[in-house]
């Protein structure tokens, strides 16, 4: 297998009480993390106080050099 630079995506490990800023997309803005479930996250708008439950959608990204790619199953 070749060693390549690979971009890795993982669900971001939200924690209740976090204050976050989403920089891009339709949910951009400041939010407070209220409830974190296995598949859903509930965020509260600090301006309007409204809460929204969405499928988990934020991902942590890292770039790893020298990783085997494609991965062996």
PDB file of N, CA, C and O in Angstrom:
ATOM      1  N   UNK A   1       0.837  -1.181   0.000  1.00  0.00           N
ATOM      2  CA  UNK A   1       0.000   0.000   0.000  1.00  0.00           C
ATOM      3  C   UNK A   1       0.885   1.249   0.000  1.00  0.00           C
ATOM      4  O   UNK A   1       1.951   1.269   0.615  1.00  0.00           O
ATOM      5  N   UNK A   2       0.436   2.260  -0.682  1.00  0.00           N
ATOM      6  CA  UNK A   2       1.162   3.526  -0.757  1.00  0.00           C
ATOM      7  C   UNK A   2       0.893   4.373   0.476  1.00  0.00           C
ATOM      8  O   UNK A   2      -0.162   4.252   1.099  1.00  0.00           O
ATOM      9  N   UNK A   3       1.844   5.230   0.828  1.00  0.00           N
ATOM     10  CA  UNK A   3       1.674   6.201   1.904  1.00  0.00           C
ATOM     11  C   UNK A   3       1.243   7.511   1.271  1.00  0.00           C
ATOM     12  O   UNK A   3       1.939   8.049   0.409  1.00  0.00           O
ATOM     13  N   UNK A   4       0.105   8.021   1.694  1.00  0.00           N
ATOM     14  CA  UNK A   4      -0.482   9.216   1.110  1.00  0.00           C
ATOM     15  C   UNK A   4      -0.872  10.198   2.209  1.00  0.00           C
ATOM     16  O   UNK A   4      -0.919   9.829   3.382  1.00  0.00           O
ATOM     17  N   UNK A   5      -1.153  11.448   1.836  1.00  0.00           N
ATOM     18  CA  UNK A   5      -1.768  12.410   2.742  1.00  0.00           C
ATOM     19  C   UNK A   5      -3.273  12.243   2.609  1.00  0.00           C
ATOM     20  O   UNK A   5      -3.823  12.358   1.514  1.00  0.00           O
ATOM     21  N   UNK A   6      -3.944  11.969   3.740  1.00  0.00           N
ATOM     22  CA  UNK A   6      -5.360  11.633   3.740  1.00  0.00           C
ATOM     23  C   UNK A   6      -6.102  12.588   4.673  1.00  0.00           C
ATOM     24  O   UNK A   6      -5.639  12.851   5.783  1.00  0.00           O
ATOM     25  N   UNK A   7      -7.246  13.106   4.234  1.00  0.00           N
ATOM     26  CA  UNK A   7      -8.105  13.939   5.068  1.00  0.00           C
ATOM     27  C   UNK A   7      -9.122  13.027   5.745  1.00  0.00           C
ATOM     28  O   UNK A   7      -9.830  12.278   5.072  1.00  0.00           O
ATOM     29  N   UNK A   8      -9.198  13.087   7.082  1.00  0.00           N
ATOM     30  CA  UNK A   8     -10.038  12.195   7.874  1.00  0.00           C
ATOM     31  C   UNK A   8     -11.197  12.991   8.482  1.00  0.00           C
ATOM     32  O   UNK A   8     -10.977  14.053   9.063  1.00  0.00           O
ATOM     33  N   UNK A   9     -12.433  12.481   8.351  1.00  0.00           N
ATOM     34  CA  UNK A   9     -13.626  13.119   8.902  1.00  0.00           C
ATOM     35  C   UNK A   9     -14.185  12.249  10.022  1.00  0.00           C
ATOM     36  O   UNK A   9     -14.297  11.032   9.876  1.00  0.00           O
ATOM     37  N   UNK A  10     -14.535  12.884  11.144  1.00  0.00           N
ATOM     38  CA  UNK A  10     -15.171  12.201  12.271  1.00  0.00           C
ATOM     39  C   UNK A  10     -16.272  13.107  12.801  1.00  0.00           C
ATOM     40  O   UNK A  10     -16.166  14.330  12.701  1.00  0.00           O
ATOM     41  N   UNK A  11     -17.339  12.519  13.371  1.00  0.00           N
ATOM     42  CA  UNK A  11     -18.340  13.345  14.047  1.00  0.00           C
ATOM     43  C   UNK A  11     -17.649  14.148  15.130  1.00  0.00           C
ATOM     44  O   UNK A  11     -16.817  13.620  15.868  1.00  0.00           O
ATOM     45  N   UNK A  12     -17.991  15.421  15.226  1.00  0.00           N
ATOM     46  CA  UNK A  12     -17.412  16.243  16.283  1.00  0.00           C
ATOM     47  C   UNK A  12     -18.009  15.816  17.623  1.00  0.00           C
ATOM     48  O   UNK A  12     -19.224  15.639  17.716  1.00  0.00           O
ATOM     49  N   UNK A  13     -17.191  15.647  18.658  1.00  0.00           N
ATOM     50  CA  UNK A  13     -17.688  15.173  19.956  1.00  0.00           C
ATOM     51  C   UNK A  13     -18.319  16.305  20.774  1.00  0.00           C
ATOM     52  O   UNK A  13     -17.732  16.774  21.748  1.00  0.00           O
ATOM     53  N   UNK A  14     -19.524  16.742  20.370  1.00  0.00           N
ATOM     54  CA  UNK A  14     -20.220  17.801  21.100  1.00  0.00           C
ATOM     55  C   UNK A  14     -20.378  17.439  22.565  1.00  0.00           C
ATOM     56  O   UNK A  14     -20.465  16.264  22.919  1.00  0.00           O
ATOM     57  N   UNK A  15     -20.416  18.475  23.428  1.00  0.00           N
ATOM     58  CA  UNK A  15     -20.703  18.304  24.849  1.00  0.00           C
ATOM     59  C   UNK A  15     -21.742  19.347  25.231  1.00  0.00           C
ATOM     60  O   UNK A  15     -21.650  20.499  24.808  1.00  0.00           O
ATOM     61  N   UNK A  16     -22.725  18.955  26.024  1.00  0.00           N
ATOM     62  CA  UNK A  16     -23.740  19.897  26.485  1.00  0.00           C
ATOM     63  C   UNK A  16     -23.076  21.080  27.163  1.00  0.00           C
ATOM     64  O   UNK A  16     -22.121  20.922  27.923  1.00  0.00           O
ATOM     65  N   UNK A  17     -23.595  22.272  26.878  1.00  0.00           N
ATOM     66  CA  UNK A  17     -23.060  23.491  27.479  1.00  0.00           C
ATOM     67  C   UNK A  17     -22.027  24.205  26.628  1.00  0.00           C
ATOM     68  O   UNK A  17     -21.697  25.360  26.899  1.00  0.00           O
ATOM     69  N   UNK A  18     -21.504  23.533  25.595  1.00  0.00           N
ATOM     70  CA  UNK A  18     -20.516  24.183  24.733  1.00  0.00           C
ATOM     71  C   UNK A  18     -21.151  25.349  23.997  1.00  0.00           C
ATOM     72  O   UNK A  18     -22.324  25.308  23.624  1.00  0.00           O
ATOM     73  N   UNK A  19     -20.362  26.378  23.797  1.00  0.00           N
ATOM     74  CA  UNK A  19     -20.763  27.487  22.948  1.00  0.00           C
ATOM     75  C   UNK A  19     -19.943  27.373  21.673  1.00  0.00           C
ATOM     76  O   UNK A  19     -18.713  27.355  21.704  1.00  0.00           O
ATOM     77  N   UNK A  20     -20.647  27.296  20.552  1.00  0.00           N
ATOM     78  CA  UNK A  20     -19.969  27.022  19.293  1.00  0.00           C
ATOM     79  C   UNK A  20     -20.319  28.087  18.252  1.00  0.00           C
ATOM     80  O   UNK A  20     -21.327  28.782  18.376  1.00  0.00           O
ATOM     81  N   UNK A  21     -19.494  28.200  17.252  1.00  0.00           N
ATOM     82  CA  UNK A  21     -19.777  29.045  16.092  1.00  0.00           C
ATOM     83  C   UNK A  21     -19.616  28.191  14.851  1.00  0.00           C
ATOM     84  O   UNK A  21     -18.567  27.586  14.631  1.00  0.00           O
ATOM     85  N   UNK A  22     -20.654  28.145  14.047  1.00  0.00           N
ATOM     86  CA  UNK A  22     -20.614  27.441  12.766  1.00  0.00           C
ATOM     87  C   UNK A  22     -20.342  28.499  11.711  1.00  0.00           C
ATOM     88  O   UNK A  22     -21.132  29.428  11.542  1.00  0.00           O
ATOM     89  N   UNK A  23     -19.243  28.365  11.008  1.00  0.00           N
ATOM     90  CA  UNK A  23     -18.770  29.398  10.093  1.00  0.00           C
ATOM     91  C   UNK A  23     -19.474  29.415   8.750  1.00  0.00           C
ATOM     92  O   UNK A  23     -19.582  30.472   8.128  1.00  0.00           O
ATOM     93  N   UNK A  24     -19.958  28.264   8.284  1.00  0.00           N
ATOM     94  CA  UNK A  24     -20.518  28.204   6.935  1.00  0.00           C
ATOM     95  C   UNK A  24     -21.801  27.390   6.916  1.00  0.00           C
ATOM     96  O   UNK A  24     -22.076  26.609   7.827  1.00  0.00           O
ATOM     97  N   UNK A  25     -22.578  27.588   5.863  1.00  0.00           N
ATOM     98  CA  UNK A  25     -23.759  26.769   5.631  1.00  0.00           C
ATOM     99  C   UNK A  25     -25.026  27.377   6.194  1.00  0.00           C
ATOM    100  O   UNK A  25     -25.004  28.461   6.779  1.00  0.00           O
ATOM    101  N   UNK A  26     -26.142  26.666   6.012  1.00  0.00           N
ATOM    102  CA  UNK A  26     -27.436  27.201   6.425  1.00  0.00           C
ATOM    103  C   UNK A  26     -27.600  27.339   7.937  1.00  0.00           C
ATOM    104  O   UNK A  26     -28.495  28.056   8.387  1.00  0.00           O
ATOM    105  N   UNK A  27     -26.779  26.688   8.717  1.00  0.00           N
ATOM    106  CA  UNK A  27     -26.868  26.766  10.187  1.00  0.00           C
ATOM    107  C   UNK A  27     -25.772  27.649  10.763  1.00  0.00           C
ATOM    108  O   UNK A  27     -25.474  27.572  11.955  1.00  0.00           O
ATOM    109  N   UNK A  28     -25.170  28.487   9.927  1.00  0.00           N
ATOM    110  CA  UNK A  28     -24.066  29.321  10.403  1.00  0.00           C
ATOM    111  C   UNK A  28     -24.539  30.256  11.510  1.00  0.00           C
ATOM    112  O   UNK A  28     -25.688  30.698  11.532  1.00  0.00           O
ATOM    113  N   UNK A  29     -23.631  30.539  12.414  1.00  0.00           N
ATOM    114  CA  UNK A  29     -23.932  31.448  13.523  1.00  0.00           C
ATOM    115  C   UNK A  29     -23.480  30.865  14.845  1.00  0.00           C
ATOM    116  O   UNK A  29     -22.814  29.831  14.896  1.00  0.00           O
ATOM    117  N   UNK A  30     -23.855  31.550  15.915  1.00  0.00           N
ATOM    118  CA  UNK A  30     -23.493  31.125  17.262  1.00  0.00           C
ATOM    119  C   UNK A  30     -24.611  30.280  17.863  1.00  0.00           C
ATOM    120  O   UNK A  30     -25.795  30.568  17.686  1.00  0.00           O
ATOM    121  N   UNK A  31     -24.210  29.229  18.579  1.00  0.00           N
ATOM    122  CA  UNK A  31     -25.156  28.282  19.162  1.00  0.00           C
ATOM    123  C   UNK A  31     -24.647  27.804  20.510  1.00  0.00           C
ATOM    124  O   UNK A  31     -23.446  27.830  20.780  1.00  0.00           O
ATOM    125  N   UNK A  32     -25.576  27.367  21.353  1.00  0.00           N
ATOM    126  CA  UNK A  32     -25.230  26.664  22.587  1.00  0.00           C
ATOM    127  C   UNK A  32     -25.700  25.229  22.433  1.00  0.00           C
ATOM    128  O   UNK A  32     -26.841  24.982  22.044  1.00  0.00           O
ATOM    129  N   UNK A  33     -24.826  24.288  22.737  1.00  0.00           N
ATOM    130  CA  UNK A  33     -25.163  22.867  22.652  1.00  0.00           C
ATOM    131  C   UNK A  33     -25.983  22.506  23.888  1.00  0.00           C
ATOM    132  O   UNK A  33     -25.521  22.666  25.018  1.00  0.00           O
ATOM    133  N   UNK A  34     -27.195  22.021  23.666  1.00  0.00           N
ATOM    134  CA  UNK A  34     -28.097  21.700  24.773  1.00  0.00           C
ATOM    135  C   UNK A  34     -28.105  20.202  25.084  1.00  0.00           C
ATOM    136  O   UNK A  34     -27.835  19.798  26.215  1.00  0.00           O
ATOM    137  N   UNK A  35     -28.415  19.382  24.079  1.00  0.00           N
ATOM    138  CA  UNK A  35     -28.539  17.930  24.265  1.00  0.00           C
ATOM    139  C   UNK A  35     -27.760  17.241  23.151  1.00  0.00           C
ATOM    140  O   UNK A  35     -27.870  17.611  21.982  1.00  0.00           O
ATOM    141  N   UNK A  36     -26.979  16.245  23.523  1.00  0.00           N
ATOM    142  CA  UNK A  36     -26.216  15.474  22.545  1.00  0.00           C
ATOM    143  C   UNK A  36     -26.670  14.028  22.624  1.00  0.00           C
ATOM    144  O   UNK A  36     -26.523  13.370  23.654  1.00  0.00           O
ATOM    145  N   UNK A  37     -27.227  13.540  21.514  1.00  0.00           N
ATOM    146  CA  UNK A  37     -27.631  12.142  21.430  1.00  0.00           C
ATOM    147  C   UNK A  37     -26.715  11.402  20.481  1.00  0.00           C
ATOM    148  O   UNK A  37     -25.806  11.986  19.891  1.00  0.00           O
ATOM    149  N   UNK A  38     -26.957  10.134  20.340  1.00  0.00           N
ATOM    150  CA  UNK A  38     -26.127   9.322  19.452  1.00  0.00           C
ATOM    151  C   UNK A  38     -26.270   9.771  17.994  1.00  0.00           C
ATOM    152  O   UNK A  38     -25.301   9.746  17.235  1.00  0.00           O
ATOM    153  N   UNK A  39     -27.473  10.177  17.609  1.00  0.00           N
ATOM    154  CA  UNK A  39     -27.718  10.570  16.221  1.00  0.00           C
ATOM    155  C   UNK A  39     -28.149  12.027  16.059  1.00  0.00           C
ATOM    156  O   UNK A  39     -28.060  12.575  14.960  1.00  0.00           O
ATOM    157  N   UNK A  40     -28.609  12.656  17.127  1.00  0.00           N
ATOM    158  CA  UNK A  40     -29.137  14.016  17.051  1.00  0.00           C
ATOM    159  C   UNK A  40     -28.395  14.932  18.016  1.00  0.00           C
ATOM    160  O   UNK A  40     -27.819  14.483  19.006  1.00  0.00           O
ATOM    161  N   UNK A  41     -28.421  16.233  17.705  1.00  0.00           N
ATOM    162  CA  UNK A  41     -27.889  17.250  18.601  1.00  0.00           C
ATOM    163  C   UNK A  41     -28.923  18.373  18.668  1.00  0.00           C
ATOM    164  O   UNK A  41     -29.497  18.756  17.648  1.00  0.00           O
ATOM    165  N   UNK A  42     -29.158  18.897  19.871  1.00  0.00           N
ATOM    166  CA  UNK A  42     -30.074  20.015  20.045  1.00  0.00           C
ATOM    167  C   UNK A  42     -29.250  21.258  20.342  1.00  0.00           C
ATOM    168  O   UNK A  42     -28.468  21.293  21.291  1.00  0.00           O
ATOM    169  N   UNK A  43     -29.444  22.284  19.505  1.00  0.00           N
ATOM    170  CA  UNK A  43     -28.739  23.546  19.656  1.00  0.00           C
ATOM    171  C   UNK A  43     -29.730  24.650  19.964  1.00  0.00           C
ATOM    172  O   UNK A  43     -30.868  24.627  19.497  1.00  0.00           O
ATOM    173  N   UNK A  44     -29.285  25.629  20.764  1.00  0.00           N
ATOM    174  CA  UNK A  44     -30.126  26.771  21.115  1.00  0.00           C
ATOM    175  C   UNK A  44     -29.506  28.042  20.569  1.00  0.00           C
ATOM    176  O   UNK A  44     -28.310  28.281  20.735  1.00  0.00           O
ATOM    177  N   UNK A  45     -30.326  28.859  19.915  1.00  0.00           N
ATOM    178  CA  UNK A  45     -29.885  30.159  19.418  1.00  0.00           C
ATOM    179  C   UNK A  45     -29.823  31.112  20.611  1.00  0.00           C
ATOM    180  O   UNK A  45     -30.837  31.300  21.284  1.00  0.00           O
ATOM    181  N   UNK A  46     -28.658  31.725  20.897  1.00  0.00           N
ATOM    182  CA  UNK A  46     -28.555  32.599  22.064  1.00  0.00           C
ATOM    183  C   UNK A  46     -29.295  33.925  21.890  1.00  0.00           C
ATOM    184  O   UNK A  46     -29.554  34.611  22.878  1.00  0.00           O
ATOM    185  N   UNK A  47     -29.637  34.295  20.675  1.00  0.00           N
ATOM    186  CA  UNK A  47     -30.333  35.557  20.420  1.00  0.00           C
ATOM    187  C   UNK A  47     -31.841  35.386  20.586  1.00  0.00           C
ATOM    188  O   UNK A  47     -32.486  36.146  21.309  1.00  0.00           O
ATOM    189  N   UNK A  48     -32.397  34.375  19.905  1.00  0.00           N
ATOM    190  CA  UNK A  48     -33.845  34.159  19.937  1.00  0.00           C
ATOM    191  C   UNK A  48     -34.286  33.198  21.036  1.00  0.00           C
ATOM    192  O   UNK A  48     -35.454  33.182  21.423  1.00  0.00           O
ATOM    193  N   UNK A  49     -33.346  32.397  21.536  1.00  0.00           N
ATOM    194  CA  UNK A  49     -33.676  31.419  22.566  1.00  0.00           C
ATOM    195  C   UNK A  49     -34.361  30.174  22.033  1.00  0.00           C
ATOM    196  O   UNK A  49     -34.726  29.292  22.811  1.00  0.00           O
ATOM    197  N   UNK A  50     -34.544  30.086  20.726  1.00  0.00           N
ATOM    198  CA  UNK A  50     -35.191  28.917  20.129  1.00  0.00           C
ATOM    199  C   UNK A  50     -34.228  27.748  20.060  1.00  0.00           C
ATOM    200  O   UNK A  50     -33.025  27.931  19.874  1.00  0.00           O
ATOM    201  N   UNK A  51     -34.769  26.541  20.211  1.00  0.00           N
ATOM    202  CA  UNK A  51     -33.965  25.326  20.134  1.00  0.00           C
ATOM    203  C   UNK A  51     -34.335  24.547  18.882  1.00  0.00           C
ATOM    204  O   UNK A  51     -35.487  24.524  18.447  1.00  0.00           O
ATOM    205  N   UNK A  52     -33.309  23.908  18.317  1.00  0.00           N
ATOM    206  CA  UNK A  52     -33.490  23.110  17.112  1.00  0.00           C
ATOM    207  C   UNK A  52     -32.778  21.779  17.304  1.00  0.00           C
ATOM    208  O   UNK A  52     -31.644  21.738  17.781  1.00  0.00           O
ATOM    209  N   UNK A  53     -33.452  20.680  16.928  1.00  0.00           N
ATOM    210  CA  UNK A  53     -32.836  19.355  16.979  1.00  0.00           C
ATOM    211  C   UNK A  53     -32.534  18.932  15.546  1.00  0.00           C
ATOM    212  O   UNK A  53     -33.417  18.901  14.690  1.00  0.00           O
ATOM    213  N   UNK A  54     -31.274  18.609  15.309  1.00  0.00           N
ATOM    214  CA  UNK A  54     -30.843  18.207  13.975  1.00  0.00           C
ATOM    215  C   UNK A  54     -30.039  16.920  14.047  1.00  0.00           C
ATOM    216  O   UNK A  54     -29.474  16.584  15.088  1.00  0.00           O
ATOM    217  N   UNK A  55     -29.995  16.199  12.923  1.00  0.00           N
ATOM    218  CA  UNK A  55     -29.040  15.101  12.812  1.00  0.00           C
ATOM    219  C   UNK A  55     -27.661  15.693  13.022  1.00  0.00           C
ATOM    220  O   UNK A  55     -27.404  16.835  12.640  1.00  0.00           O
ATOM    221  N   UNK A  56     -26.774  14.916  13.629  1.00  0.00           N
ATOM    222  CA  UNK A  56     -25.412  15.417  13.834  1.00  0.00           C
ATOM    223  C   UNK A  56     -24.784  15.690  12.474  1.00  0.00           C
ATOM    224  O   UNK A  56     -24.773  14.824  11.599  1.00  0.00           O
ATOM    225  N   UNK A  57     -24.265  16.889  12.307  1.00  0.00           N
ATOM    226  CA  UNK A  57     -23.826  17.335  10.992  1.00  0.00           C
ATOM    227  C   UNK A  57     -22.434  17.923  10.982  1.00  0.00           C
ATOM    228  O   UNK A  57     -21.859  18.077   9.904  1.00  0.00           O
ATOM    229  N   UNK A  58     -21.866  18.258  12.116  1.00  0.00           N
ATOM    230  CA  UNK A  58     -20.524  18.852  12.142  1.00  0.00           C
ATOM    231  C   UNK A  58     -19.479  17.755  12.226  1.00  0.00           C
ATOM    232  O   UNK A  58     -19.664  16.743  12.902  1.00  0.00           O
ATOM    233  N   UNK A  59     -18.402  17.975  11.539  1.00  0.00           N
ATOM    234  CA  UNK A  59     -17.330  16.989  11.511  1.00  0.00           C
ATOM    235  C   UNK A  59     -16.011  17.654  11.851  1.00  0.00           C
ATOM    236  O   UNK A  59     -15.772  18.810  11.501  1.00  0.00           O
ATOM    237  N   UNK A  60     -15.170  16.917  12.529  1.00  0.00           N
ATOM    238  CA  UNK A  60     -13.809  17.333  12.803  1.00  0.00           C
ATOM    239  C   UNK A  60     -12.956  16.824  11.660  1.00  0.00           C
ATOM    240  O   UNK A  60     -13.120  15.690  11.209  1.00  0.00           O
ATOM    241  N   UNK A  61     -12.062  17.647  11.200  1.00  0.00           N
ATOM    242  CA  UNK A  61     -11.228  17.282  10.054  1.00  0.00           C
ATOM    243  C   UNK A  61      -9.769  17.366  10.454  1.00  0.00           C
ATOM    244  O   UNK A  61      -9.350  18.305  11.132  1.00  0.00           O
ATOM    245  N   UNK A  62      -9.014  16.392  10.035  1.00  0.00           N
ATOM    246  CA  UNK A  62      -7.566  16.472  10.196  1.00  0.00           C
ATOM    247  C   UNK A  62      -6.914  15.902   8.953  1.00  0.00           C
ATOM    248  O   UNK A  62      -7.487  15.070   8.250  1.00  0.00           O
ATOM    249  N   UNK A  63      -5.723  16.360   8.704  1.00  0.00           N
ATOM    250  CA  UNK A  63      -4.966  15.871   7.568  1.00  0.00           C
ATOM    251  C   UNK A  63      -3.786  15.091   8.117  1.00  0.00           C
ATOM    252  O   UNK A  63      -3.012  15.606   8.923  1.00  0.00           O
ATOM    253  N   UNK A  64      -3.653  13.863   7.684  1.00  0.00           N
ATOM    254  CA  UNK A  64      -2.602  12.980   8.195  1.00  0.00           C
ATOM    255  C   UNK A  64      -1.663  12.628   7.056  1.00  0.00           C
ATOM    256  O   UNK A  64      -2.086  12.122   6.017  1.00  0.00           O
ATOM    257  N   UNK A  65      -0.386  12.904   7.264  1.00  0.00           N
ATOM    258  CA  UNK A  65       0.617  12.556   6.256  1.00  0.00           C
ATOM    259  C   UNK A  65       1.147  11.154   6.528  1.00  0.00           C
ATOM    260  O   UNK A  65       1.282  10.742   7.680  1.00  0.00           O
ATOM    261  N   UNK A  66       1.443  10.435   5.465  1.00  0.00           N
ATOM    262  CA  UNK A  66       2.049   9.118   5.595  1.00  0.00           C
ATOM    263  C   UNK A  66       1.091   8.021   6.028  1.00  0.00           C
ATOM    264  O   UNK A  66       1.511   7.041   6.642  1.00  0.00           O
ATOM    265  N   UNK A  67      -0.179   8.172   5.721  1.00  0.00           N
ATOM    266  CA  UNK A  67      -1.191   7.179   6.094  1.00  0.00           C
ATOM    267  C   UNK A  67      -1.396   6.200   4.953  1.00  0.00           C
ATOM    268  O   UNK A  67      -1.353   6.597   3.789  1.00  0.00           O
ATOM    269  N   UNK A  68      -1.620   4.926   5.261  1.00  0.00           N
ATOM    270  CA  UNK A  68      -1.918   3.944   4.218  1.00  0.00           C
ATOM    271  C   UNK A  68      -3.273   4.268   3.601  1.00  0.00           C
ATOM    272  O   UNK A  68      -4.252   4.501   4.310  1.00  0.00           O
ATOM    273  N   UNK A  69      -3.316   4.280   2.294  1.00  0.00           N
ATOM    274  CA  UNK A  69      -4.566   4.582   1.590  1.00  0.00           C
ATOM    275  C   UNK A  69      -4.585   3.843   0.273  1.00  0.00           C
ATOM    276  O   UNK A  69      -3.606   3.923  -0.469  1.00  0.00           O
ATOM    277  N   UNK A  70      -5.634   3.132  -0.055  1.00  0.00           N
ATOM    278  CA  UNK A  70      -6.862   2.968   0.720  1.00  0.00           C
ATOM    279  C   UNK A  70      -6.644   2.069   1.936  1.00  0.00           C
ATOM    280  O   UNK A  70      -5.719   1.258   1.979  1.00  0.00           O
ATOM    281  N   UNK A  71      -7.537   2.242   2.934  1.00  0.00           N
ATOM    282  CA  UNK A  71      -7.417   1.470   4.162  1.00  0.00           C
ATOM    283  C   UNK A  71      -7.785   0.009   3.922  1.00  0.00           C
ATOM    284  O   UNK A  71      -8.634  -0.306   3.088  1.00  0.00           O
ATOM    285  N   UNK A  72      -7.132  -0.869   4.665  1.00  0.00           N
ATOM    286  CA  UNK A  72      -7.481  -2.292   4.603  1.00  0.00           C
ATOM    287  C   UNK A  72      -8.750  -2.486   5.445  1.00  0.00           C
ATOM    288  O   UNK A  72      -8.876  -1.899   6.520  1.00  0.00           O
ATOM    289  N   UNK A  73      -9.669  -3.293   4.969  1.00  0.00           N
ATOM    290  CA  UNK A  73     -10.914  -3.531   5.729  1.00  0.00           C
ATOM    291  C   UNK A  73     -10.704  -4.444   6.888  1.00  0.00           C
ATOM    292  O   UNK A  73     -11.648  -4.740   7.620  1.00  0.00           O
TER     293      UNK A  73
END
